[in-house]
C-alpha cells in the first residue's frame, strides 16, 4: 500500500501503535505530544549523538532493505554511546521518503530500527516524517546516560597501548562485494558463507555496547572511540585530541578470516580494509600498557569479545606511523571522509 | 569556496571553531567527541523533539537563504519545547547537502541556526554532515528541560476556553506570496511593508519560548500545543488526545492585519489562512474559562504578547465545529499534512 493512502498522521499512528518491546520507566511521555518527556537516572549526565544515513551515499536500495537501513541507522549511534562507555536509552528518528514509498517498507524500516534498539533497552520516543523529493534520508538521534566519567578521545597518554575490540575488515569487504554486483561477486568464487558474513557486517553491523560499558568502568582505560571511519581516521582523532602520535603494527591488526578470504578472491589487500576501511564499529582505545593483558582477559570473560593490542601512543605529534612485520614504515590509505576533502 | 576544498573534517572544524555565543555550564562536552555530554538541572526532566526541514518540501532555495533555513530549522523545534512550557537547552544538527554547495552557504546556515538559538540560551552541541545526492536535508533535534509539570495535549477538559497567542495568518500569506513569484506578487500591488512582514513570518518565524514558560507555570492552563500545522489540525490533536470536541468562533480568530491585506490583494480568504494555514508557531491552549482574562493580562504584562479566546472545549467527540459571526456552522479547510493523506 502506498503511503499516500494512509497519510502522515496514519503513518505516525502505525509507528506509535507498534509495540516497542521496551518497558522503560524513564519514558514519562513517548511519541504523541510536542516533545518526549524523559527521566534520567539520578546523578547521571546525558549523552547525545546524531547520525545521518542517506540513500546513495551510505547505502543503496538495491542491496540494503528498509529493515537493514533502520538497523544500521540505530547501530551507528549505539556505537557512539558505546565509545563513551555510556548506557543508550532513547532514540528520535527523522525519516524523509519519496511519496512513492510503500507503507510496508516504512514499517520494515521501523522494525529494523527496533530490532537493533530493543536488545539494548532503547525505546523510540519521538521523530518526524517528511516527503523527500528523491531518496531516503534518515537521521537518528540517540540519547544515553553515564553515571561515571565518560571516556574521551582526548585522554590518551604517551606510552599508552592502542587496542581494538573484535575483528576488522569485514564491513569494507562486504561493501566491495556489494559494489561489484551479485554476478561478478559470484564469479569471484569465494566461500558463500564468508561472503555472506562480510555483506552482513556491512548491512547489519553490531555496536559494542556491553563492551563499551565494561571498558568504560575498567581501570587503566584512557581514551576510547568507535571505529566508524577506520583505524587510520579514528586513531587520528585520538592523536589530534590528545596531542600525540601513534605507531601501529600492521601485522597485529585482527583481520577477520572472512575479510582475508574476500581479499584473496577479489585481489585486494585485507590490511587496507582493516586499517582504512571503516564501518566495523569496533571500539578503539588506549590504555596503560601494564593493564592491557588484564583488560583483554576481563573483557573476554565479561562479553566474549577479544581485545588486541595493535600499537602505542607517542608523545610527539608524528601522526600515525604504520609499521610492517619487519618494523619498517609502510604507507596506508586513510579512511572515509565526505565531500572528498 | 566549494565544500570539496575543505572536506568534511574542515567543515566540522569551522563549525566547532565558530563562537556559539552561549556560555553554558551544562555543556560538559560539546562538539568533538563521540557524543556530547550534558548536565540537566537537578530534578529536571528531559524534553526531546526532532524536526525535518527538506528542500522543495518545506522551503525553496529560490526564496529561502541558507541563513533562513538554519533559523527556521531551530525555531520549529524551539516551538515544540515552548508548547510543553519547557526551557530549551541544546541542539544537534544533521545536515545533508550536495557536493556543489559553497562553504559560505554552509556557514550562513549555521549562522542562522545560532542566531535563532542563542537568544534562548541554546547551544549547538553536536551534529552530523553528509553529502546529499539532491537538495538540502536538515534535521534538528532540540533538547530541553522542565522542572515542573509539562503541559500536555491530553489535558483539555470539557468547558475549557480555547485561546491562542499572538496573531495568525501571516506565515500562510507569506507562503502564498512566495509561491506566486516576485513579479506577480508585485503586480498584486499590496503595501510592500505588509508583504515583507508576511514573507518574513514564513521564512523567519518566532517561537513563543518566553510565553510558553510563563503559560506553563500559570494557574488555570490545561492543554497546550504549538500551531505548526494550523489551528484546525493542532486543535484536532488536543481534541483527540483529550477525548473531546471543540467549537471555534471564526470572527474571534486574531488575524494579523498584514495577512488581511495580502488576502485582499490576492483575492484569498484570510480566515482560511488563520484557521488552516499553519506555520504561525503561536501557542494554542485550553484553560479554565474563569482564568482566561487574568491569563491574558498576565501574559501581556510578562511578555507583551496577547492571548485571545477563540472558542471552547466540548465533552463529546464532535471534532471541531467552526461557527460564523451569526453562530451558524461553516466549513473550514484543514491544515497541512504530508503525503497528501
Interface residues (C-beta under 8 A of the other chain):
Chain A: X3 X4 X5 X6 X7 X8 X9 X10 X11 X28 X29 X32 X33 X34 X35 X36 X37 X38 X39 X40 X45 X46 X47 X48 X49 X50 X51 X52 X54 X55 X56 X57 X58 X80 X81 X83 X84 X86 X90 X92 X93 X94 X95 X96 X99 X125 X126 X127 X128 X129 X130 X131 X132 X133 X134 X135 X137 X139 X141 X143 X144 X146 X150 X152 X153 X154 X224 X225 X226 X241 X337 X338 X339 X340 X341
Chain B: X3 X4 X5 X6 X7 X8 X9 X10 X11 X28 X29 X32 X33 X34 X35 X36 X37 X38 X39 X40 X45 X46 X47 X48 X49 X50 X51 X52 X54 X55 X56 X57 X58 X80 X81 X83 X84 X86 X90 X92 X93 X94 X95 X96 X99 X125 X126 X127 X128 X129 X130 X131 X132 X133 X134 X135 X137 X139 X141 X143 X144 X146 X150 X152 X153 X154 X224 X225 X226 X241 X337 X338 X339 X340 X341
